[in-house]
Amino acid sequence: MSRELNRLVTAAVVSQSFCELLLHNPSEAITVGYDSEAFLLTAEEQDMVISIQAVRLQEFLMKLLDLTQSGSESKR
Protein backbone atom coordinates (compact mmCIF):
# COMPACT_ATOMS: atom_id res chain seq x y z
CA MET A 1 0.00 0.00 0.00
CA SER A 2 1.30 3.44 -0.86
CA ARG A 3 2.40 6.04 1.66
CA GLU A 4 -0.59 8.25 0.82
CA LEU A 5 -3.08 5.43 1.30
CA ASN A 6 -1.42 4.68 4.63
CA ARG A 7 -1.85 8.34 5.62
CA LEU A 8 -5.53 8.18 4.65
CA VAL A 9 -6.13 5.08 6.77
CA THR A 10 -4.15 6.54 9.68
CA ALA A 11 -6.30 9.67 9.62
CA ALA A 12 -9.41 7.48 9.81
CA VAL A 13 -7.94 5.60 12.78
CA VAL A 14 -7.16 8.74 14.80
CA SER A 15 -10.30 10.72 13.92
CA GLN A 16 -13.79 9.31 14.29
CA SER A 17 -15.28 12.18 12.28
CA PHE A 18 -12.85 11.66 9.39
CA CYS A 19 -13.51 7.92 9.55
CA GLU A 20 -17.26 8.50 9.23
CA LEU A 21 -16.69 10.83 6.29
CA LEU A 22 -14.41 8.31 4.59
CA LEU A 23 -16.95 5.52 5.02
CA HIS A 24 -19.98 7.57 3.92
CA ASN A 25 -18.48 9.98 1.39
CA PRO A 26 -14.96 8.90 0.39
CA SER A 27 -14.75 11.40 -2.46
CA GLU A 28 -15.32 14.29 -0.07
CA ALA A 29 -12.90 12.81 2.48
CA ILE A 30 -10.17 12.78 -0.17
CA THR A 31 -11.02 16.32 -1.29
CA VAL A 32 -11.27 17.82 2.19
CA GLY A 33 -8.26 16.00 3.60
CA TYR A 34 -7.55 15.71 7.30
CA ASP A 35 -6.46 18.46 9.68
CA SER A 36 -5.41 20.72 6.79
CA GLU A 37 -3.38 17.88 5.25
CA ALA A 38 -4.15 16.88 1.66
CA PHE A 39 -3.93 13.33 0.39
CA LEU A 40 -1.93 13.12 -2.82
CA LEU A 41 -3.51 9.99 -4.24
CA THR A 42 -3.06 8.84 -7.80
CA ALA A 43 -6.17 8.65 -9.97
CA GLU A 44 -6.09 4.86 -9.58
CA GLU A 45 -5.88 5.14 -5.78
CA GLN A 46 -8.74 7.64 -5.72
CA ASP A 47 -10.88 5.31 -7.82
CA MET A 48 -10.10 2.41 -5.48
CA VAL A 49 -11.01 4.37 -2.36
CA ILE A 50 -14.20 5.75 -3.88
CA SER A 51 -15.29 2.30 -5.06
CA ILE A 52 -15.16 0.76 -1.59
CA GLN A 53 -18.45 0.36 0.21
CA ALA A 54 -17.95 -0.45 3.88
CA VAL A 55 -19.75 0.10 7.15
CA ARG A 56 -16.73 -0.19 9.45
CA LEU A 57 -13.12 0.90 9.08
CA GLN A 58 -11.88 -2.68 9.42
CA GLU A 59 -14.04 -3.71 6.47
CA PHE A 60 -12.82 -0.70 4.47
CA LEU A 61 -9.20 -1.61 5.16
CA MET A 62 -9.67 -5.26 4.18
CA LYS A 63 -11.24 -4.24 0.87
CA LEU A 64 -8.52 -1.64 0.27
CA LEU A 65 -5.81 -4.22 0.91
CA ASP A 66 -7.49 -6.64 -1.50
CA LEU A 67 -7.66 -3.95 -4.19
CA THR A 68 -4.08 -2.80 -3.74
CA GLN A 69 -2.75 -6.35 -3.73
CA SER A 70 -4.70 -7.35 -6.83
CA GLY A 71 -3.56 -4.15 -8.56
CA SER A 72 0.10 -4.79 -7.81
CA GLU A 73 -0.18 -8.41 -8.97
CA SER A 74 -1.64 -7.38 -12.33
CA LYS A 75 1.33 -5.06 -12.93
CA ARG A 76 3.86 -7.89 -12.66
NUBAPA-608377 format. One record per residue: residue number from 1; x, y, z of N, C-alpha, C in turn; residue in one letter. Coordinates in Angstrom, 1 decimal. Layout:
% NUBAPA-608377
- NUM	X	Y	Z	X	Y	Z	X	Y	Z	A
...
//
This chain:
% NUBAPA-608377
- 1	0.9	-1.2	0.0	0.0	0.0	0.0	0.9	1.2	0.0	M
- 2	0.5	2.2	-0.7	1.3	3.4	-0.9	1.3	4.3	0.4	S
- 3	2.3	5.1	0.5	2.4	6.0	1.7	1.1	6.9	1.8	R
- 4	0.6	7.4	0.7	-0.6	8.2	0.8	-1.8	7.5	1.3	E
- 5	-2.0	6.2	0.8	-3.1	5.4	1.3	-2.9	5.1	2.8	L
- 6	-1.7	4.9	3.2	-1.4	4.7	4.6	-1.8	5.9	5.4	N
- 7	-1.5	7.1	4.9	-1.8	8.3	5.6	-3.4	8.5	5.7	R
- 8	-4.1	8.1	4.7	-5.5	8.2	4.6	-6.1	7.3	5.7	L
- 9	-5.6	6.0	5.8	-6.1	5.1	6.8	-5.8	5.5	8.2	V
- 10	-4.6	6.1	8.4	-4.2	6.5	9.7	-5.0	7.7	10.1	T
- 11	-5.4	8.6	9.3	-6.3	9.7	9.6	-7.6	9.1	10.1	A
- 12	-8.1	8.1	9.4	-9.4	7.5	9.8	-9.3	6.8	11.2	A
- 13	-8.1	6.3	11.5	-7.9	5.6	12.8	-7.9	6.6	13.9	V
- 14	-7.3	7.8	13.7	-7.2	8.7	14.8	-8.3	9.7	14.9	V
- 15	-9.2	9.8	13.9	-10.3	10.7	13.9	-11.6	10.0	13.6	S
- 16	-12.5	9.9	14.5	-13.8	9.3	14.3	-14.6	10.1	13.2	Q
- 17	-14.5	11.4	13.3	-15.3	12.2	12.3	-14.7	12.0	10.9	S
- 18	-13.4	11.9	10.7	-12.8	11.7	9.4	-13.2	10.2	8.9	F
- 19	-13.2	9.3	9.9	-13.5	7.9	9.6	-14.9	7.8	9.0	C
- 20	-15.9	8.5	9.7	-17.3	8.5	9.2	-17.4	9.1	7.8	E
- 21	-16.7	10.2	7.6	-16.7	10.8	6.3	-16.1	9.9	5.2	L
- 22	-15.0	9.2	5.5	-14.4	8.3	4.6	-15.4	7.2	4.2	L
- 23	-16.1	6.6	5.3	-17.0	5.5	5.0	-18.2	5.9	4.3	L
- 24	-18.7	7.1	4.5	-20.0	7.6	3.9	-19.8	8.4	2.7	H
- 25	-18.7	9.1	2.6	-18.5	10.0	1.4	-17.0	10.0	1.1	N
- 26	-16.4	9.0	0.6	-15.0	8.9	0.4	-14.4	10.0	-0.5	P
- 27	-15.2	10.4	-1.5	-14.8	11.4	-2.5	-14.5	12.7	-1.7	S
- 28	-15.5	13.1	-0.8	-15.3	14.3	-0.1	-14.2	14.2	0.9	E
- 29	-14.0	13.0	1.5	-12.9	12.8	2.5	-11.5	13.1	1.8	A
- 30	-11.4	12.6	0.6	-10.2	12.8	-0.2	-10.0	14.3	-0.5	I
- 31	-11.1	14.9	-0.9	-11.0	16.3	-1.3	-10.7	17.2	-0.1	T
- 32	-11.4	17.0	1.0	-11.3	17.8	2.2	-9.9	17.6	2.9	V
- 33	-9.5	16.3	2.9	-8.3	16.0	3.6	-8.5	15.9	5.1	G
- 34	-7.4	15.8	5.9	-7.6	15.7	7.3	-6.6	16.7	8.0	Y
- 35	-7.2	17.5	8.9	-6.5	18.5	9.7	-5.5	19.3	8.8	D
- 36	-6.1	19.9	7.8	-5.4	20.7	6.8	-4.3	20.0	6.0	S
- 37	-4.3	18.7	6.0	-3.4	17.9	5.2	-4.1	17.3	4.1	E
- 38	-3.6	17.5	2.9	-4.1	16.9	1.7	-3.6	15.5	1.4	A
- 39	-4.4	14.7	0.8	-3.9	13.3	0.4	-3.6	13.4	-1.1	F
- 40	-2.4	13.1	-1.4	-1.9	13.1	-2.8	-2.0	11.7	-3.5	L
- 41	-3.3	11.3	-3.7	-3.5	10.0	-4.2	-3.5	10.0	-5.8	L
- 42	-3.0	9.0	-6.3	-3.1	8.8	-7.8	-4.5	8.7	-8.2	T
- 43	-4.8	8.8	-9.5	-6.2	8.6	-10.0	-6.6	7.2	-9.7	A
- 44	-5.7	6.3	-9.9	-6.1	4.9	-9.6	-6.4	4.7	-8.1	E
- 45	-5.6	5.3	-7.2	-5.9	5.1	-5.8	-7.2	5.8	-5.4	E
- 46	-7.5	7.0	-6.0	-8.7	7.6	-5.7	-9.9	6.8	-6.1	Q
- 47	-9.8	6.2	-7.3	-10.9	5.3	-7.8	-11.1	4.1	-6.9	D
- 48	-10.0	3.5	-6.4	-10.1	2.4	-5.5	-10.8	2.8	-4.2	M
- 49	-10.4	3.9	-3.6	-11.0	4.4	-2.4	-12.5	4.7	-2.5	V
- 50	-12.8	5.4	-3.6	-14.2	5.7	-3.9	-15.1	4.5	-4.2	I
- 51	-14.5	3.5	-4.7	-15.3	2.3	-5.1	-15.6	1.4	-3.9	S
- 52	-15.0	1.6	-2.8	-15.2	0.8	-1.6	-16.4	1.2	-0.9	I
- 53	-17.2	0.2	-0.6	-18.4	0.4	0.2	-18.3	-0.5	1.5	Q
- 54	-18.2	0.2	2.6	-18.0	-0.4	3.9	-18.7	0.3	5.0	A
- 55	-19.1	-0.5	6.0	-19.8	0.1	7.2	-18.8	0.4	8.3	V
- 56	-17.7	-0.4	8.4	-16.7	-0.2	9.5	-15.4	0.0	8.8	R
- 57	-14.5	0.6	9.6	-13.1	0.9	9.1	-12.4	-0.4	8.8	L
- 58	-12.6	-1.4	9.6	-11.9	-2.7	9.4	-12.3	-3.3	8.1	Q
- 59	-13.5	-3.2	7.8	-14.0	-3.7	6.5	-13.5	-2.9	5.3	E
- 60	-13.4	-1.6	5.5	-12.8	-0.7	4.5	-11.4	-1.1	4.2	F
- 61	-10.6	-1.3	5.3	-9.2	-1.6	5.2	-9.0	-3.0	4.5	L
- 62	-9.8	-3.9	4.8	-9.7	-5.3	4.2	-9.9	-5.2	2.7	M
- 63	-10.9	-4.4	2.3	-11.2	-4.2	0.9	-10.1	-3.4	0.2	K
- 64	-9.6	-2.4	0.8	-8.5	-1.6	0.3	-7.3	-2.5	0.1	L
- 65	-7.0	-3.3	1.0	-5.8	-4.2	0.9	-6.0	-5.2	-0.2	L
- 66	-7.2	-5.7	-0.4	-7.5	-6.6	-1.5	-7.3	-5.9	-2.8	D
- 67	-7.8	-4.7	-2.9	-7.7	-4.0	-4.2	-6.2	-3.6	-4.5	L
- 68	-5.5	-3.2	-3.5	-4.1	-2.8	-3.7	-3.2	-4.0	-4.1	T
- 69	-3.5	-5.1	-3.4	-2.7	-6.4	-3.7	-3.1	-6.9	-5.1	Q
- 70	-4.3	-6.9	-5.5	-4.7	-7.3	-6.8	-4.2	-6.4	-7.9	S
- 71	-4.1	-5.1	-7.6	-3.6	-4.1	-8.6	-2.1	-4.3	-8.8	G
- 72	-1.4	-4.6	-7.7	0.1	-4.8	-7.8	0.4	-6.1	-8.5	S
- 73	-0.4	-7.1	-8.3	-0.2	-8.4	-9.0	-0.4	-8.3	-10.5	E
- 74	-1.4	-7.5	-10.9	-1.6	-7.4	-12.3	-0.6	-6.6	-13.1	S
- 75	0.3	-5.8	-12.3	1.3	-5.1	-12.9	2.6	-5.9	-13.1	K
- 76	2.6	-7.1	-12.6	3.9	-7.9	-12.7	4.0	-8.5	-14.0	R
//
